[in-house]
Amino acid sequence: MAAVLRFYADIGVDAVVGETALDHFNAPAPITPVRENVTPLLRPQSLPTLQQGAPANDLADITTLADLRAALEAFDGCALKATATRLVFADGNPAAKVMLVGEAPGGDEDRQGLPFVGRAGQLLDLMLAAIGLDRTKVYITNVIAWRPPGNRTPTPAEIQSCLPFVTRHIELINPDVMVCLGNVSVQTLLKTREGITRARGQWFDYPLPGRNLPALAMLHPAFLLRSPAFKRQAWADLQALRAVLVKP
Ligand code: URA
């Protein structure tokens, strides 16, 4: 049984959608009762609208991290919320100069409710330590606050639904420097179509109200776990980050 569950988890089947299994290939065709001349009790326009939580442009009214978190908790506009165990909001020091933005929580993050606590997170901690940083000196969040099932890449629709929240998150933290980790974060926040292996090491201007925030594109630690040959480039990017941080 454990081996079967592990197999399911490995292929991305990790969310329970019902108590009993249903064989859709053998299921009888649903019987639709034919009822003529029946006036619908509810016309479509009188159906209650789905609670979508705070729409994007209302977020300007949110001025604290606690309120932003509460708005995300109340938001039902991203389908990933239904399969995730919990919201993964952020970790680290909200007053830090450096803000790191990853892609989306994985399994360990989904269980613990904190970003970058699994294997990729442990590598990230080592990378930060190499330039004298730790979680008391950085602030960490993700573009997406809920784990995609099986750790798949979030869809463009999922990314767009969460974008107003991460945008407001960056504005509230108002860091000196931002680091975007991996393709999703780089392409979403830095508005580039370049792939991460080309974009990495480049500095971008991220527009904040009233100023441009320097933002560095970096390889994602999960990518470095799969492709350790790229650690040399990651090291160069860390040095570039350190150089900016020690500049008087
Ligand atoms: N990968 C991410 O992008 N974010 C996490 O929090 C964990 C893994």
Residues whose N, C-alpha, C, O or C-beta is under 5 A from the ligand:
A	BS01	URA	G102 E103 A104 P105 G106 E109 P115 F116 A120 N142
